[in-house]
Amino acid sequence: MDVSEAIRSRRSIRRYKAGVKIPKEHFEQILEAAMMAPSGCNMRPWEFAVVEDREILSEIMQIHPYANMLHTASAAIIVCGFPQEESSPAAGLWPQDCGASAAYILLESKGLGYGTCWCGVYPNEDRVEALKNIVDTEGIPFCIIAIGVPNEDPAPRGKYDPKKVKFM
Ligand SMILES: Cc1cc2nc3c(=O)[nH]c(=O)nc-3n(C[C@H](O)[C@H](O)[C@H](O)COP(=O)(O)O)c2cc1C
């Protein structure tokens, strides 16, 4: 699948084939793509937790009100970020870096035949703190990405809106 097709056919998937195990090589390929995302001053201020443990996935569903798709997902990938010091030229850019890596996760997963759903965490303080404890990270949990083999096939959306574009 080429990049354009992956972008145009990707949809958020909230129903997955339960019980499917994703091979470790696929997680590594997906996270390699995540780490190839552009990053301000090339700081790459990210870390990723792959959660397959059903008990931990249940804990995540208890602290995130819109992540019920984890019931059938094979795993959750938690993207965590590390802010740079105020004096750094990259100060404040970490959420953009994490967002770029999250988008790469979605597209690489799509290319491998997996469905995903991005669930927002940062900047909701309650979700950030609760997830920090669950995944035991020094970083700031930025988003949760549910991943699995799709059990639904939502139609691609055409979204080009010329009103939102200015050519100058
Ligand atoms: C920052 C962000 C936060 C999101 N949070 C959630 C979420 O908590 N739960 C959920 O089911 N979907 C979540 N989504 C998915 C959006 O609902 C979805 O991308 C949007 O409705 C467009 O649909 P599509 O992804 O199928 O094109 C989130 C997406 C983004 C980018």
The ligand as a Gaussian input file, in Angstrom:
#p B3LYP/6-31G(d) Opt

LIG

0 1
 C       -6.151000      14.286000      19.380000
 C       -7.160000      13.188000      19.124000
 C       -7.858000      12.635000      20.174000
 C       -8.783000      11.608000      19.940000
 N       -9.378000      11.004000      21.011000
 C      -10.236000       9.975000      20.784000
 C      -10.778000       9.247000      21.888000
 O      -10.492000       9.532000      23.052000
 N      -11.619000       8.214000      21.619000
 C      -11.962000       7.871000      20.341000
 O      -12.736000       6.922000      20.157000
 N      -11.453000       8.532000      19.257000
 C      -10.582000       9.553000      19.457000
 N       -9.997000      10.197000      18.392000
 C      -10.341000       9.780000      17.025000
 C      -11.261000      10.822000      16.363000
 O      -12.542000      10.734000      16.920000
 C      -11.285000      10.555000      14.835000
 O       -9.979000      10.671000      14.314000
 C      -12.219000      11.515000      14.111000
 O      -13.561000      11.313000      14.479000
 C      -12.116000      11.349000      12.588000
 O      -12.434000      10.031000      12.204000
 P      -11.390000       9.130000      11.400000
 O      -10.145000       8.973000      12.250000
 O      -12.082000       7.819000      11.173000
 O      -11.069000       9.850000      10.113000
 C       -9.056000      11.183000      18.612000
 C       -8.323000      11.743000      17.562000
 C       -7.368000      12.705000      17.803000
 C       -6.531000      13.235000      16.663000

